Amino acid sequence: MKIREIRAFGLRGKTPEGGWSNELRPEDCVHTLIAVLTDDGRTGWGSVFTSEELVRGSLTVLKPLYLGENALEPERVSEKLHQNTFWQGRGGAITHTISGIDIALWDLLGKATGQPVGRLLGGRYRERVQPYASLLMREPAQMAGELLPVKAQGFRAFKIGWGPFGRRDAATDEAIVRAAREAIGPECRLMVDAGGSDAFWPGGLKWALRAADMLADYGVAWFEEALHPDALEDYVTLRQAAKLPIAGGEVLTRRQSFQPWLAAGAFDIVQPDVTKVGGISEERRIGRMANDYGVKFIPHGWNTTVGLAADLQLASAFSGTDLVEYLTGSPFIDDLHPWQLDADGMLAIPSGAGLGIHLNLDAIREFCPGADLSGVAA
């Protein structure tokens, strides 16, 4: 089975808020689907957390390397792409694009063998996993209105992030967290994401230490992106001092970037993004490295239904991965493939071949006007 063509489909028109200081608009494109077409008519699907223009440019660079390659060898092919593009933006748009290609190749390998990707990664430790609803923070008086409808959908774990938190004063920070905890009750998991990867993040180590103490008082399960994403030494200090787990790593790419952070003890929980880090092949290596360092691995490919599907397969293949992120209210998740929580607020991990999902091609046409879906299988 050979790679015949790779197409990119930028999603736009209903792009959700990101919470960024330079806020996303619905027509902005930051999420791009990848379709790998093979000479025997099969299609594998991947996802890239990068705008369509950058993905298309990267595919042009990569085309001589992937065209005609064996579509049943995702790890080797992806490593070939990495190794031959060190001088073309290592860790940037090309690495992100390779992530989508790699996910699609794993999808194809599963479809060719009739197995779910999780089983091909070594075996399935679980058949379902708890999703945590990922929502932006609002003003304290608005938090209950944001959280209660999502709780009514069946979610029992919640992450609130960005918004005013860390950008105004300590009283506002605590009021937001207090309102969230009161809304969801003591029985639900609550996580807080400061959004330290936002442009010109103002929070330093002393702020993070004070905030961590406050969050621990409200039973917060982890404190995510508390610091600027390059502040390795401060992360180590924060993790050593904090009374609750410290999470991060979503902006890092390739396993080589994660190794010094894991070795230094910067995280209790590491969150590589499968749509940026190098795909499933690279994320599996990072997850295993994290296990060796005693760090919990929780994937971060939350941004499209394909990224979520990849996260679910990874979650099935790691014994300690008991959560996945679910971006609530995003058409790029809910409209591309139907997902349903069970009575316990858990999400079934697809057991079908490959990623185990069938995409709604009409939704792709809606979100990517003019998309050429000829010869593409869902």
VMD Tcl script that draws the C-alpha trace (Angstrom):
set ca {
  {0.00 0.00 0.00}
  {1.68 3.20 -1.23}
  {0.99 6.86 -0.48}
  {-0.58 8.32 -3.64}
  {-1.54 11.78 -2.42}
  {-1.97 13.87 0.72}
  {-4.61 16.59 0.95}
  {-5.20 19.31 3.54}
  {-8.59 20.60 4.67}
  {-8.47 23.77 6.75}
  {-11.41 24.12 9.12}
  {-12.98 27.57 9.37}
  {-16.29 29.36 9.80}
  {-17.00 28.05 13.30}
  {-13.57 28.19 14.94}
  {-14.12 28.30 18.74}
  {-12.63 30.93 21.01}
  {-9.12 30.11 22.16}
  {-8.92 32.48 25.09}
  {-5.84 34.04 23.49}
  {-5.02 37.73 23.95}
  {-5.17 37.97 20.14}
  {-8.50 36.19 20.08}
  {-9.51 33.82 17.32}
  {-12.40 34.73 15.05}
  {-14.84 32.13 13.63}
  {-13.33 32.55 10.16}
  {-9.75 32.00 11.36}
  {-8.16 28.65 10.48}
  {-5.86 27.07 13.06}
  {-6.99 23.45 12.71}
  {-6.36 21.44 9.54}
  {-7.37 17.89 8.69}
  {-5.01 15.68 6.70}
  {-6.17 12.94 4.34}
  {-3.59 10.41 3.16}
  {-4.82 8.61 0.04}
  {-3.27 5.30 -1.03}
  {-2.95 3.47 -4.32}
  {-5.52 0.87 -3.25}
  {-8.25 3.42 -2.50}
  {-7.98 3.68 1.27}
  {-7.95 6.97 3.18}
  {-6.27 7.68 6.50}
  {-7.17 10.77 8.53}
  {-4.96 13.02 10.64}
  {-5.21 16.42 12.29}
  {-2.79 19.35 12.58}
  {-2.95 22.24 15.06}
  {-1.73 24.70 12.42}
  {-3.33 26.91 9.80}
  {-4.07 25.50 6.37}
  {-1.60 27.78 4.57}
  {1.30 26.51 6.67}
  {0.20 22.89 6.28}
  {-0.06 23.22 2.50}
  {3.39 24.80 2.34}
  {4.82 22.03 4.49}
  {3.22 19.34 2.31}
  {4.94 20.88 -0.71}
  {8.31 20.57 1.04}
  {7.57 17.03 2.24}
  {6.03 15.67 -0.99}
  {9.26 14.28 -2.52}
  {9.85 12.40 0.73}
  {6.42 10.82 1.23}
  {5.15 10.23 -2.32}
  {5.15 6.49 -3.08}
  {6.17 5.58 0.49}
  {4.80 2.51 2.27}
  {1.64 3.64 4.05}
  {1.83 0.71 6.49}
  {5.01 1.89 8.23}
  {4.01 5.05 10.11}
  {6.93 5.25 12.52}
  {9.61 4.75 9.88}
  {8.02 7.09 7.37}
  {7.48 9.82 9.97}
  {11.07 9.53 11.17}
  {12.24 9.81 7.56}
  {10.28 13.07 7.26}
  {11.74 14.40 10.51}
  {15.30 13.44 9.67}
  {15.21 15.08 6.25}
  {13.74 18.41 7.34}
  {15.98 19.56 10.19}
  {16.86 22.68 8.17}
  {13.23 23.51 7.32}
  {11.86 24.63 10.67}
  {12.40 21.73 13.05}
  {9.63 21.80 15.63}
  {7.49 24.27 13.68}
  {4.88 23.96 10.95}
  {6.66 21.07 9.24}
  {6.78 19.05 12.46}
  {3.12 19.86 13.07}
  {2.25 18.69 9.57}
  {4.21 15.47 10.03}
  {2.03 14.94 13.11}
  {-1.08 14.85 10.95}
  {0.55 12.55 8.40}
  {1.65 10.18 11.14}
  {-1.83 10.01 12.68}
  {-3.26 9.26 9.24}
  {-0.71 6.50 8.62}
  {-1.61 4.83 11.91}
  {-5.26 5.08 10.88}
  {-4.39 3.35 7.60}
  {-2.37 0.64 9.33}
  {-5.35 -0.09 11.56}
  {-7.74 -0.16 8.63}
  {-5.46 -2.50 6.67}
  {-5.11 -4.92 9.59}
  {-8.65 -4.57 10.92}
  {-7.39 -3.48 14.34}
  {-7.83 -0.35 16.49}
  {-4.70 1.75 16.74}
  {-4.48 1.20 20.50}
  {-4.04 -2.52 19.99}
  {-1.32 -1.89 17.40}
  {0.45 0.33 19.95}
  {0.80 -2.67 22.24}
  {-2.63 -3.39 23.66}
  {-5.72 -1.84 25.21}
  {-5.70 -1.34 28.98}
  {-9.23 0.09 28.96}
  {-12.32 0.24 26.79}
  {-13.51 3.63 28.04}
  {-11.96 6.70 29.61}
  {-13.20 9.78 31.45}
  {-13.28 12.94 29.31}
  {-12.85 16.26 31.05}
  {-14.84 19.15 29.66}
  {-12.50 21.96 28.63}
  {-13.98 25.45 29.00}
  {-12.74 29.01 29.07}
  {-12.91 30.93 32.32}
  {-15.38 33.79 32.55}
  {-16.15 36.36 35.22}
  {-17.03 34.72 38.56}
  {-20.76 35.43 38.21}
  {-20.80 33.68 34.81}
  {-19.00 30.46 35.76}
  {-22.06 28.55 36.98}
  {-23.86 29.35 33.73}
  {-20.91 27.94 31.78}
  {-20.44 24.78 33.83}
  {-23.92 23.62 34.81}
  {-25.19 22.93 31.25}
  {-22.06 20.88 30.58}
  {-22.51 18.96 33.83}
  {-26.09 18.27 32.73}
  {-24.65 16.61 29.60}
  {-23.00 14.04 31.86}
  {-19.48 15.36 32.33}
  {-17.96 14.70 35.76}
  {-14.56 16.32 35.23}
  {-13.90 19.91 34.17}
  {-10.96 22.09 33.24}
  {-11.34 25.85 33.27}
  {-8.67 28.05 31.76}
  {-7.39 31.33 30.41}
  {-9.85 34.25 30.59}
  {-9.26 36.73 33.46}
  {-7.28 34.22 35.55}
  {-3.79 35.47 36.39}
  {-4.36 38.64 34.45}
  {-6.06 40.86 37.02}
  {-5.65 40.16 40.75}
  {-5.66 37.34 43.30}
  {-9.20 38.10 44.45}
  {-10.56 37.56 40.94}
  {-8.58 34.34 40.57}
  {-10.03 32.89 43.75}
  {-13.55 34.09 43.00}
  {-13.50 32.28 39.66}
  {-12.29 29.02 41.19}
  {-14.72 29.28 44.12}
  {-17.65 29.81 41.74}
  {-16.57 26.84 39.62}
  {-16.19 24.52 42.59}
  {-19.58 25.54 44.01}
  {-21.21 24.96 40.62}
  {-19.90 21.45 39.99}
  {-19.79 20.28 43.61}
  {-17.12 18.42 45.56}
  {-17.70 15.12 43.77}
  {-16.43 16.33 40.38}
  {-12.84 16.77 39.28}
  {-11.73 20.35 38.68}
  {-8.54 21.37 36.89}
  {-7.20 24.88 36.26}
  {-5.23 26.01 33.19}
  {-3.64 29.43 33.63}
  {-2.72 29.67 29.95}
  {0.93 30.54 30.45}
  {1.59 30.08 26.72}
  {-0.48 33.15 25.93}
  {1.45 36.07 24.42}
  {3.42 38.03 27.04}
  {2.11 35.95 29.95}
  {2.48 38.13 33.09}
  {2.55 35.44 35.80}
  {5.93 34.63 37.32}
  {7.08 32.07 39.85}
  {5.91 33.95 42.95}
  {2.46 34.43 41.45}
  {2.30 30.74 40.54}
  {3.33 29.66 44.06}
  {0.59 31.76 45.64}
  {-1.99 30.61 43.10}
  {-1.04 26.95 43.64}
  {-1.72 27.27 47.38}
  {-5.14 28.75 46.68}
  {-6.02 26.08 44.13}
  {-5.04 23.30 46.51}
  {-7.51 24.69 49.05}
  {-10.31 24.14 46.51}
  {-9.32 20.56 45.73}
  {-8.08 21.34 42.21}
  {-6.68 18.19 40.60}
  {-3.87 19.93 38.70}
  {-2.46 23.35 37.83}
  {-1.67 23.61 34.12}
  {0.57 26.05 32.24}
  {1.18 28.13 35.34}
  {4.33 29.68 33.91}
  {5.82 30.80 30.62}
  {6.49 27.65 28.55}
  {10.27 28.23 28.48}
  {10.66 28.69 32.25}
  {12.11 25.25 32.97}
  {13.86 26.09 36.27}
  {10.80 27.89 37.61}
  {8.62 24.89 36.73}
  {10.96 22.64 38.70}
  {10.76 24.96 41.72}
  {6.98 25.21 41.44}
  {6.54 21.45 41.22}
  {8.73 20.90 44.28}
  {6.80 23.45 46.35}
  {3.22 23.08 45.16}
  {0.64 21.10 47.13}
  {-1.10 19.94 43.96}
  {0.15 18.35 40.72}
  {1.73 20.61 38.08}
  {0.92 19.94 34.41}
  {2.33 21.24 31.14}
  {4.20 20.55 27.93}
  {1.53 21.16 25.30}
  {3.70 23.58 23.28}
  {6.76 21.30 23.15}
  {7.40 19.28 19.99}
  {9.28 16.00 19.38}
  {10.56 13.74 22.12}
  {13.93 15.48 22.29}
  {12.27 18.63 23.65}
  {10.50 16.72 26.42}
  {13.51 14.82 27.74}
  {15.15 17.71 29.69}
  {11.83 18.69 31.26}
  {11.10 15.15 32.39}
  {14.66 14.60 33.60}
  {14.58 17.85 35.60}
  {11.30 16.94 37.31}
  {9.33 19.89 35.92}
  {5.96 18.12 35.65}
  {3.73 15.78 37.60}
  {1.58 15.46 34.46}
  {2.88 15.84 30.91}
  {0.52 16.82 28.09}
  {1.99 16.38 24.59}
  {-0.34 17.40 21.78}
  {-0.57 14.63 19.19}
  {-1.50 17.14 16.46}
  {1.75 19.08 16.98}
  {4.33 16.88 18.67}
  {5.01 14.50 15.78}
  {1.89 12.37 15.80}
  {1.09 9.07 17.48}
  {4.56 7.64 16.86}
  {6.27 10.48 18.70}
  {3.66 10.75 21.43}
  {3.96 7.06 22.24}
  {7.71 7.56 22.81}
  {7.06 10.59 25.02}
  {4.43 8.71 27.01}
  {6.82 5.85 27.63}
  {9.58 8.25 28.60}
  {7.19 9.92 31.04}
  {6.39 6.57 32.60}
  {10.11 5.94 33.10}
  {10.37 9.22 35.02}
  {7.23 8.58 37.07}
  {5.28 11.34 35.32}
  {1.63 10.87 34.39}
  {0.83 11.07 30.67}
  {-2.43 12.84 29.69}
  {-2.68 13.58 25.93}
  {-3.69 17.01 24.60}
  {-5.00 16.44 21.05}
  {-8.35 17.98 21.91}
  {-8.83 20.37 19.00}
  {-10.70 18.27 16.37}
  {-12.59 15.01 16.42}
  {-9.57 13.33 14.75}
  {-7.26 14.63 17.48}
  {-9.68 13.37 20.12}
  {-9.86 9.96 18.42}
  {-6.06 9.74 18.42}
  {-6.01 10.67 22.12}
  {-8.53 7.96 22.90}
  {-6.42 5.32 21.16}
  {-3.33 6.51 23.06}
  {-5.29 6.48 26.32}
  {-6.21 2.86 25.69}
  {-2.54 1.92 25.28}
  {-1.16 3.45 28.53}
  {-2.06 1.97 31.88}
  {-2.03 5.25 33.79}
  {-3.83 7.50 31.30}
  {-7.28 7.87 32.83}
  {-8.40 11.19 31.28}
  {-8.67 12.87 27.88}
  {-9.51 16.49 27.10}
  {-12.84 17.24 25.39}
  {-13.39 20.72 23.98}
  {-17.09 21.26 24.61}
  {-19.23 23.12 22.11}
  {-16.81 22.82 19.18}
  {-18.37 21.93 15.82}
  {-14.97 20.62 14.75}
  {-15.52 17.83 17.27}
  {-19.26 17.36 17.61}
  {-20.24 17.79 13.94}
  {-17.45 15.69 12.41}
  {-18.23 12.49 14.35}
  {-20.90 11.63 16.94}
  {-19.66 11.16 20.51}
  {-21.80 10.04 23.43}
  {-21.04 9.83 27.15}
  {-22.32 6.82 29.03}
  {-24.25 6.93 32.29}
  {-21.00 7.23 34.28}
  {-19.74 10.20 32.28}
  {-17.24 8.02 30.43}
  {-16.35 7.96 26.73}
  {-16.05 4.66 24.90}
  {-12.74 4.20 23.10}
  {-13.56 3.20 19.50}
  {-12.84 -0.45 18.87}
  {-13.16 -0.30 15.08}
  {-10.26 -0.43 12.67}
  {-7.75 2.42 12.75}
  {-8.89 5.43 14.74}
  {-12.32 3.82 14.74}
  {-14.28 6.83 13.51}
  {-16.16 7.76 10.32}
  {-16.01 11.44 9.47}
  {-18.98 13.45 8.26}
  {-17.79 14.55 4.83}
  {-20.66 17.03 4.50}
  {-19.39 18.79 7.63}
  {-15.89 18.95 6.13}
  {-17.40 20.58 3.04}
  {-19.12 23.11 5.28}
  {-15.98 23.94 7.27}
  {-13.65 23.84 4.24}
  {-15.49 25.43 1.31}
  {-14.29 24.14 -2.04}
  {-12.72 21.04 -0.48}
  {-11.79 18.38 -3.04}
  {-13.15 15.19 -1.48}
  {-13.13 13.16 -4.68}
  {-11.82 9.67 -3.99}
  {-11.72 10.35 -0.22}
  {-13.31 7.79 2.12}
  {-14.78 8.75 5.48}
}
mol new
graphics top color blue
foreach p $ca { graphics top sphere $p radius 0.5 }
foreach p [lrange $ca 0 end-1] q [lrange $ca 1 end] { graphics top cylinder $p $q radius 0.2 }
display resetview
